[in-house]
Amino acid sequence: MAAINPGVAFDAALVAATSFDDAAASATAAAIEAAPLPTGAARAARLRQAIGLIDLTTLQGDDTAARVRALCATALDPLGDGSLTTAAVCVYPAMVPYAVEALAGRLPVASVAAGFPAGLTPLATRIAEVADCVGVGAAEIDIVIRRSHALEGDWQALYDEVRAFRAAAGLAHLKAIIAVGELGDATTIARASLVCMMAGADVIKTSTGMEKVNATLPAGAIMLRGIADFEARTGIRVGFKPAGGIGTPDQALHWLALVESILGPDWIDPSLFRIGASRLLGAIRDELAG
Ligand SMILES: O=C[C@H](O)COP(=O)(O)O
């Protein structure tokens, strides 16, 4: 992953001046969906690239040590030929020790945290959870924001919370899930993205996978433009993770195309781009197996 984002001071005026047009976001997404996808060998190569970007995820109430160990074995050798790995494995906090043991440092373990998926447990509990996950070996922490702060326009409160998660995460990479499907409009998505980046998120992530609406290309377009603006303003490169409902090879290819079209080829790398998915790997594997 890229260097830790130290964050920048909260800038209320910049947040207030940040807006985004829903129609522009939809138009960007529509252009990506209308463009032809690669075919033949180029498609296969791109799908292999996508596998290397996956945070292979299980976030089920019935997760067990055995399921997590099996997931880790798949992440280390997803095509069964030793040719590549996924980017990371993503699990609930209680499953982190099993993943850490199974991966033995060969891949990072990402833990969801901060009261995932709603972010509505007491703040002290959410901060302690972040620290606990790091303490048992998670190298990446996928926190959720408390959506009410964004919906009520209390951007200082959102900044302060994410700043506290940044501090609790220490040297672990911090991914901030903004839950686009619950934020309402493009401007709120743009402002939430900006505030999380200001507070020190290394990656901004669309969704938990548990909202009614999860990763969408229009929301992605808004977040990616925010990442580009933030880099132009601060020199800090923040990564991007669409997650939730990405289950087909075509969807993965659209996400790669969107990221590349807005941020350029540098971002097609696990240090700056992840796809959070539980079913996508199986679908890509099926296609590649013909
Ligand atoms: O962070 C990852 C998501 O929870 C995965 O969502 P999914 O099960 O729809 O692929």
Ligand as a Chemical Component Dictionary entry (heavy atoms), coordinates in Angstrom:
data_LIG
# 
_chem_comp.id                   LIG 
_chem_comp.type                 NON-POLYMER 
_chem_comp.pdbx_formal_charge   0 
_chem_comp.three_letter_code    LIG 
# 
loop_
_chem_comp_atom.comp_id 
_chem_comp_atom.atom_id 
_chem_comp_atom.alt_atom_id 
_chem_comp_atom.type_symbol 
_chem_comp_atom.charge 
_chem_comp_atom.model_Cartn_x 
_chem_comp_atom.model_Cartn_y 
_chem_comp_atom.model_Cartn_z 
_chem_comp_atom.pdbx_ordinal 
LIG O1 O1 O 0 -16.163 -5.072 1.747  1  
LIG C1 C1 C 0 -16.623 -5.950 1.040  2  
LIG C2 C2 C 0 -18.049 -6.206 0.854  3  
LIG O2 O2 O 0 -18.697 -6.465 2.031  4  
LIG C3 C3 C 0 -18.244 -7.362 -0.081 5  
LIG O3 O3 O 0 -19.533 -7.301 -0.596 6  
LIG P1 P1 P 0 -20.103 -8.493 -1.506 7  
LIG O4 O4 O 0 -20.311 -9.647 -0.580 8  
LIG O5 O5 O 0 -21.349 -7.951 -2.096 9  
LIG O6 O6 O 0 -19.058 -8.825 -2.540 10 
# 
loop_
_chem_comp_bond.comp_id 
_chem_comp_bond.atom_id_1 
_chem_comp_bond.atom_id_2 
_chem_comp_bond.value_order 
_chem_comp_bond.pdbx_ordinal 
LIG O1 C1 DOUB 1 
LIG C1 C2 SING 2 
LIG C2 O2 SING 3 
LIG C2 C3 SING 4 
LIG C3 O3 SING 5 
LIG O3 P1 SING 6 
LIG P1 O4 DOUB 7 
LIG P1 O5 SING 8 
LIG P1 O6 SING 9 
# 
